[in-house]
Amino acid sequence: MNMKTLNEWVEELKSWEMPVLQRSVREISKLAGRAEKVTAGEIAEVVLRDPLMTLKVLRLVNGMSRSRLSNEITTVEHAVMMLGVGPFFNRLSNLKAVEEDLKTLDGALPGLMQAMSRAHHAAWQARDWANFRADMKSEEVYIGALLYDMGEILLWAYAPEQALQIRRLVRRNKIGLAQAQKEILGFDSRELQFALAEVWRLPELMQLFMHSENSVQPRVLGVTLAASVARLAETGWHGPALLADYEVIAGMLHMHLDEVVHMVYRNAVVEARHWNWYGVPPAAALLPMLPGDWPEEPGDTEASPQPIEVPEVSLTPHPDVLSQIMAEIAAHLDGTLDLHDMMALVLKGMHEGIGLNRVVFALMSADRSALKAKYVVGAEPDSPLRQFQIDMTTRHLFSRLMEKAQGIWLSESNRKTLEPMIPFGIRQLLGHGEFFAMSVFLHGKSVGLFYADSKHDGGALDEKRYLEFKQLCLRAAQGLAHLAKKK
């Protein structure tokens, strides 16, 4: 099959009627209902939450005849003022929701939303750093970061099948995103966005922000670093790559390293309050997770663990299953699943999607004296794990784990340090292989714990599965929080 050239892609996208978030459609419609009282700033506040809507507005206004515009339009507020509030609503009266285009393709909508959430996080960081540098036009920097990876966002919105193929290739072959894009498309998403930026006549400043080679300029450097931090933070807030970025940010802002880390964390937490625009866990959830409403603890803590039917499968991870389950949980954040159904999805994701052999969700007892199994998957009928119960009145690894929201991976590299902290009886219960565990907190109060291992797979675990385990724990927390709100 012949592969479309970059020029053919650009030609198709040149006049594409770009969809936007459903939330943008609703909010713009509300504002249009009181157009005579709405300010350009109010409109900009809505538009700037949505990278596609932001791109649509800048494309519209900068595509107008240059004879009508004295200069390039680089901010949304300026764009609205140039068009006029009334004409703005008239020109954008038939917005199309991107969710409608992607709802039938499993995994596509979560992929797009993750890219949109990442872009918003990057924009939030970049604007705050620009304000710290007393940049009088920090909205330009915000938009530069919001659209820094617009090519990737456009792929998810316009060509979701190819975007999913690219993601599978990255995960299967453990290669970089750009390399995978070139194998599937023949070019990478940044080449696509550079070409589109020209044909759409986006401001030269926005094109400058997109080119990393111009990062010697302070404003562009901030955009590039913000995009890097936002992407790296999706897989955890620790690591040499993030530390290297922090050091460059410290130099750029003339701050101490610890001040930079605090600033970045604070920005992530504040930005995360807008997560419901995208419906995916924000990067700040890995700081670790933020407090949130959870279901009340069941009164019958003595009940036997409830069985969840999961078919026997090989322990080979199934990324498509994991992606589908993550999307299904996100699609039911309206509380349409009960607790049992929600946990069935989560544990199936860990068992089938991630390839973890035995999975337990344990609740803290009402008197806080013990962790007791509520749901168990993958253990034999007579396995001691089905009677998972850990005394919380003594000091050991699990009681320490429940002191704050955190995860742990017992591996060969830390076994000598951690294993002495596990009482003999608990070790007999769990076995002697590697395991993952993650505590769950609400307003400073521990409410439960996820445990998973791969006992029948040689016991060895890896970084990729640990990351996916933590992400699914966070998605479970998000789903259960909505169940609590329904009560």
VOGU-3710 file (C-alpha; in Angstrom, 3 decimals, decimal comma):
1> mnmktlnewv> 0,000/0,000/0,000  1,381/3,385/-1,004  2,090/5,782/1,837  0,719/9,317/1,528  3,403/11,961/1,243  3,761/14,832/3,667  2,518/17,215/0,976  -0,602/15,100/0,478  -1,319/15,201/4,215  -0,876/18,967/4,250
11> eelkswempv> -3,174/19,373/1,254  -5,894/17,339/3,002  -5,554/19,204/6,288  -5,240/22,658/4,743  -8,992/23,184/4,544  -10,040/20,629/7,179  -12,937/21,775/9,348  -11,147/21,309/12,644  -13,260/19,911/15,501  -12,866/21,064/19,096
21> lqrsvreisk> -13,629/19,703/22,547  -17,292/19,139/23,386  -16,689/21,259/26,483  -15,589/24,134/24,226  -18,759/23,788/22,146  -20,895/24,048/25,292  -18,977/26,925/26,862  -18,850/28,984/23,664  -22,592/28,425/23,198  -23,229/29,700/26,728
31> lagraekvta> -21,149/32,814/26,089  -22,900/33,421/22,763  -26,209/33,482/24,632  -25,138/36,694/26,352  -22,869/38,053/23,624  -23,738/41,682/24,326  -22,166/41,425/27,795  -19,218/39,112/27,064  -15,655/40,430/26,975  -12,801/39,233/24,786
41> geiaevvlrd> -11,032/38,091/27,944  -13,928/35,812/28,938  -13,903/34,202/25,496  -10,133/33,771/25,588  -10,332/32,042/28,968  -12,508/29,311/27,432  -10,616/29,019/24,152  -7,219/28,677/25,833  -8,265/25,487/27,656  -8,570/23,716/24,299
51> plmtlkvlrl> -5,504/23,420/22,015  -7,695/22,635/18,989  -9,967/25,626/19,633  -6,947/27,878/20,148  -5,440/26,685/16,878  -8,777/27,144/15,112  -9,073/30,777/16,238  -5,482/31,711/15,355  -5,809/29,973/12,002  -9,029/31,866/11,288
61> vngmsrsrls> -7,829/35,343/12,148  -4,337/35,034/10,653  -5,780/33,535/7,486  -7,694/36,735/6,801  -6,404/39,172/4,228  -3,295/40,901/5,511  -4,740/44,183/4,272  -7,258/43,913/7,109  -4,598/43,229/9,719  -1,743/45,563/10,526
71> neittvehav> 0,223/42,853/12,321  0,140/39,143/13,016  -2,311/38,142/15,733  -0,497/36,160/18,425  -3,066/35,952/21,243  -6,662/34,790/21,428  -7,860/37,915/23,211  -6,380/40,092/20,461  -7,984/37,831/17,845  -11,433/38,285/19,400
81> mmlgvgpffn> -10,976/42,056/19,591  -9,918/42,205/15,935  -12,927/40,167/14,816  -15,381/41,699/17,260  -17,367/39,660/19,768  -20,468/39,360/17,571  -18,598/38,346/14,397  -16,520/35,902/16,459  -19,643/34,015/17,540  -21,102/34,204/14,016
91> rlsnlkavee> -17,992/32,700/12,440  -17,797/29,941/15,052  -21,487/29,141/15,381  -21,265/25,587/13,995  -18,488/24,041/16,037  -18,039/20,278/15,727  -17,113/18,126/18,744  -14,050/15,918/18,260  -15,505/13,361/20,689  -18,152/12,482/18,090
101> dlktldgalp> -15,465/11,585/15,547  -13,496/9,337/17,893  -16,132/7,663/20,066  -16,331/4,472/17,970  -12,589/3,765/17,887  -11,332/2,176/21,103  -8,398/4,026/22,625  -8,454/6,998/20,259  -10,281/9,479/22,481  -8,119/8,800/25,572
111> glmqamsrah> -5,038/9,175/23,361  -6,185/12,582/22,165  -7,215/13,695/25,633  -3,846/12,705/27,082  -2,088/14,822/24,447  -4,460/17,747/25,132  -3,964/17,470/28,896  -0,191/17,395/28,431  -0,325/20,508/26,236  -2,379/22,388/28,832
121> haawqardwa> 0,054/21,397/31,581  3,003/22,606/29,486  1,243/25,897/28,770  0,507/26,452/32,455  4,141/25,903/33,422  5,496/28,081/30,611  3,212/31,022/31,409  4,136/30,984/35,095  7,850/31,006/34,282  7,251/33,850/31,810
131> nfradmksee> 5,411/35,838/34,478  8,298/35,212/36,863  10,630/36,723/34,248  8,271/39,742/34,025  7,331/38,879/30,431  4,601/41,379/29,575  3,145/39,077/26,894  2,981/35,808/28,780  -0,157/34,677/26,904  2,013/34,346/23,795
141> vyigallydm> 4,302/31,989/25,701  1,270/30,073/26,981  -0,008/29,556/23,435  3,468/28,633/22,222  3,578/25,781/24,745  -0,065/24,808/24,144  0,642/24,320/20,430  4,231/23,075/20,739  3,179/19,519/19,858  0,113/20,398/17,798
151> geillwayap> 1,143/17,888/15,111  0,666/15,016/17,557  -2,716/16,386/18,653  -3,811/16,748/15,023  -2,844/13,141/14,289  -5,074/11,905/17,106  -7,952/14,101/15,923  -7,627/13,584/12,144  -5,993/10,154/11,788  -6,714/8,193/14,982
161> eqalqirrlv> -6,054/4,793/13,371  -2,499/5,811/12,509  -2,046/7,443/15,914  -2,997/4,164/17,597  -0,616/2,230/15,332  2,169/4,622/16,296  1,474/4,202/19,997  1,453/0,409/19,688  4,757/0,504/17,812  6,344/2,701/20,492
171> rrnkiglaqa> 5,257/0,324/23,241  6,007/-2,914/21,410  9,426/-1,991/20,020  10,387/0,464/22,773  11,366/3,132/20,257  10,987/6,898/20,260  7,779/8,596/19,164  9,357/10,356/16,170  10,894/7,110/14,906  7,568/5,291/15,185
181> qkeilgfdsr> 5,787/8,121/13,362  8,289/7,939/10,507  7,818/4,178/10,213  4,029/4,506/10,010  3,680/7,832/8,169  7,014/8,440/6,470  7,482/11,660/8,457  7,092/12,773/12,064  4,404/14,973/13,572  6,725/17,942/13,964
191> elqfalaevw> 7,426/17,984/10,223  3,663/17,962/9,687  3,041/20,848/12,065  5,845/22,959/10,581  4,303/22,575/7,122  0,776/23,282/8,364  1,922/26,320/10,332  3,095/27,839/7,056  0,027/27,049/4,951  -2,274/28,183/7,753
201> rlpelmqlfm> -0,214/31,369/8,060  0,226/30,995/11,794  2,220/33,849/13,356  5,978/33,671/12,887  6,314/33,872/16,663  4,286/30,657/17,061  6,456/28,960/14,452  9,530/30,184/16,298  8,249/28,587/19,504  7,895/25,245/17,709
211> hsensvqprv> 11,551/25,053/16,670  13,719/23,683/19,476  16,877/24,818/17,701  15,937/28,378/18,644  15,958/27,560/22,342  18,822/29,951/23,064  16,124/32,630/23,169  14,675/32,777/26,710  10,992/32,745/25,726  11,454/29,799/23,369
221> lgvtlaasva> 13,616/27,986/25,896  10,795/28,243/28,424  8,303/26,754/25,960  10,641/23,889/25,064  11,371/23,098/28,707  7,691/23,239/29,664  6,816/20,770/26,901  9,606/18,474/28,072  8,603/18,629/31,753  4,936/17,959/30,918
231> rlaetgwhgp> 5,801/14,881/28,849  8,318/13,460/31,319  5,989/13,998/34,291  3,416/11,653/32,749  5,678/8,736/33,673  6,591/9,989/37,148  8,156/13,016/38,783  11,594/11,560/39,389  14,429/10,758/37,044  17,609/12,183/35,540
241> alladyevia> 15,876/13,750/32,533  13,550/15,831/34,712  16,420/16,793/36,987  18,369/18,004/33,962  15,389/20,136/32,913  15,077/21,556/36,427  18,722/22,597/36,352  18,244/24,454/33,062  15,085/26,125/34,407  17,016/27,172/37,511
251> gmlhmhldev> 19,597/28,853/35,307  16,944/30,510/33,160  15,054/31,916/36,163  18,115/32,491/38,383  16,601/30,338/41,125  17,898/27,596/43,393  17,121/24,071/42,242  14,840/23,296/45,200  12,863/26,488/44,491  12,368/25,400/40,886
261> vhmvyrnavv> 11,119/21,965/41,919  8,649/23,557/44,346  7,475/25,971/41,650  6,963/23,210/39,069  5,087/21,016/41,555  2,855/23,910/42,606  2,021/24,720/38,983  1,191/21,082/38,294  -1,184/20,945/41,259  -2,994/24,148/40,262
271> earhwnwygv> -3,224/23,091/36,604  -4,642/19,707/37,622  -7,821/21,427/38,823  -8,817/21,644/35,160  -8,543/17,872/34,591  -12,270/17,518/33,889  -11,806/19,300/30,573  -9,882/16,257/29,366  -11,154/13,370/31,497  -7,741/11,787/32,055
281> ppaaallpml> -5,633/11,789/35,237  -3,379/14,874/35,305  0,374/14,557/35,765  0,014/15,992/39,266  -1,774/12,794/40,287  1,651/11,151/40,329  3,095/13,577/42,900  1,583/11,254/44,356  -2,163/11,477/43,932  -4,083/14,466/45,185
291> pgdwpeepgd> -6,841/14,161/47,826  -10,282/13,399/46,462  -13,656/11,979/47,410  -13,784/8,221/47,783  -16,589/5,750/48,477  -17,410/5,193/52,112  -15,747/2,132/53,553  -18,072/-0,881/53,567  -19,465/-1,696/56,976  -19,050/-5,450/56,527
301> teaspqpiev> -15,275/-5,609/56,719  -15,366/-9,222/57,811  -16,925/-10,404/54,560  -14,934/-12,758/52,364  -13,198/-11,258/49,333  -15,639/-10,905/46,459  -14,780/-12,983/43,390  -14,271/-11,228/40,086  -14,427/-13,412/37,024  -11,399/-12,914/34,794
311> pevsltphpd> -10,657/-15,485/32,080  -7,368/-17,340/32,217  -4,897/-15,644/29,916  -1,196/-15,803/29,283  0,848/-13,299/31,235  1,909/-11,502/28,086  0,793/-7,870/28,515  -2,013/-6,769/26,207  -1,680/-2,978/25,730  -4,881/-2,825/23,688
321> vlsqimaeia> -6,846/-4,377/26,545  -5,304/-1,925/29,003  -6,066/1,037/26,752  -9,645/-0,130/26,258  -10,210/-0,527/29,992  -8,685/2,873/30,768  -11,037/4,379/28,196  -14,050/2,457/29,525  -13,462/3,701/33,063  -13,120/7,251/31,734
331> ahldgtldlh> -16,380/6,832/29,810  -18,232/5,897/33,008  -17,114/8,737/35,234  -20,766/9,700/35,505  -21,211/6,966/38,091  -23,020/4,542/35,758  -20,876/1,647/37,007  -21,260/0,346/40,540  -18,295/-0,418/42,792  -18,129/-4,090/41,840
341> dmmalvlkgm> -18,209/-3,382/38,088  -15,620/-0,626/38,419  -13,248/-2,871/40,345  -13,830/-5,688/37,853  -12,551/-3,396/35,107  -9,554/-2,232/37,124  -8,450/-5,709/38,157  -8,988/-7,065/34,660  -6,763/-4,254/33,386  -4,020/-5,236/35,807
351> hegiglnrvv> -4,405/-8,963/35,159  -4,927/-9,052/31,389  -3,772/-5,632/30,240  -0,558/-5,310/32,267  0,015/-9,052/32,609  0,133/-9,194/36,411  -0,670/-12,664/37,718  -2,268/-12,003/41,108  -4,015/-8,779/42,038  -5,612/-7,699/45,321
361> falmsadrsa> -7,513/-4,620/46,412  -7,587/-4,410/50,219  -9,574/-1,961/52,348  -8,562/-0,505/55,675  -10,827/-1,869/58,400  -13,196/0,491/60,195  -11,057/0,442/63,348  -7,916/0,930/61,206  -6,273/-2,128/62,737  -5,904/-4,161/59,548
371> lkakyvvgae> -5,901/-4,220/55,762  -8,366/-6,841/54,532  -8,856/-8,186/51,013  -11,988/-6,960/49,265  -11,261/-8,174/45,719  -8,799/-10,853/44,551  -7,958/-11,927/40,990  -5,609/-14,631/39,723  -5,039/-16,534/42,968  -5,890/-20,235/43,196
381> pdsplrqfqi> -9,048/-21,077/45,177  -6,979/-22,358/48,102  -4,300/-19,666/47,904  -3,456/-17,927/51,203  -3,617/-14,690/49,240  -7,419/-14,974/49,221  -7,231/-14,466/52,987  -5,026/-11,378/52,517  -5,057/-9,589/55,857  -2,258/-7,474/57,299
391> dmttrhlfsr> -2,067/-6,221/60,870  -1,644/-2,438/60,900  -0,940/-2,122/64,619  2,747/-3,040/64,280  5,564/-1,336/62,393  6,509/-2,998/59,073  6,795/-2,252/55,350  3,047/-2,140/54,686  2,186/-0,042/57,731  4,842/2,438/56,583
401> lmekaqgiwl> 3,413/2,340/53,070  0,021/3,310/54,480  1,451/6,381/56,236  1,242/8,410/53,043  0,070/8,018/49,452  2,870/6,203/47,665  3,800/3,170/45,634  6,524/0,579/45,992  8,113/-2,068/43,794  9,949/-4,775/45,710
411> sesnrktlep> 12,645/-5,927/43,286  16,027/-7,604/43,328  17,693/-4,199/43,502  16,053/-3,264/46,827  15,233/-6,691/48,279  18,045/-6,619/50,852  16,731/-3,320/52,191  12,986/-3,964/52,100  12,553/-7,656/52,791  13,698/-7,432/56,436
421> mipfgirqll> 10,817/-4,971/56,940  8,225/-7,627/56,002  7,110/-9,899/58,880  7,584/-13,626/58,306  3,846/-14,328/58,303  3,147/-11,722/55,619  6,023/-13,010/53,487  4,605/-16,520/53,720  1,243/-15,132/52,627  2,667/-13,281/49,625
431> ghgeffamsv> 5,498/-15,586/48,597  9,051/-14,507/47,864  8,780/-12,958/44,403  8,730/-9,316/43,370  5,548/-7,293/43,846  3,952/-3,882/43,348  1,891/-2,126/46,008  0,287/1,310/46,141  -1,559/2,974/48,993  -4,620/5,136/48,495
441> flhgksvglf> -5,387/8,216/50,601  -8,249/10,640/51,151  -7,699/13,916/53,017  -4,687/12,459/54,803  -6,488/9,222/55,671  -5,472/5,849/54,241  -8,432/3,957/52,770  -6,985/1,036/50,844  -4,159/-0,623/48,966  -3,576/-2,300/45,611
451> yadskhdgga> -1,178/-5,271/45,553  -0,006/-7,162/42,447  2,668/-9,708/41,569  3,663/-12,085/38,797  4,264/-15,230/40,813  3,818/-17,685/37,938  5,934/-15,648/35,542  9,229/-16,183/37,316  8,352/-13,357/39,672  10,237/-10,735/37,640
461> ldekrylefk> 8,590/-7,368/37,039  9,726/-4,336/35,055  9,565/-0,543/34,989  6,941/-0,410/32,242  4,505/-2,609/34,168  5,157/-0,641/37,353  4,254/2,593/35,594  1,093/1,060/34,115  0,151/-0,368/37,524  0,394/3,092/39,105
471> qlclraaqgl> -1,534/4,710/36,264  -4,350/2,190/36,584  -4,453/2,705/40,359  -4,907/6,409/39,700  -7,615/5,780/37,125  -9,380/3,560/39,680  -9,222/6,390/42,215  -10,735/8,738/39,670  -13,588/6,345/38,945  -14,299/5,592/42,580
481> ahlakkk> -14,340/9,294/43,413  -17,261/9,732/41,029  -19,071/6,833/42,664  -18,775/8,654/45,980  -20,239/11,837/44,514  -23,246/9,878/43,288  -24,137/8,779/46,817
//
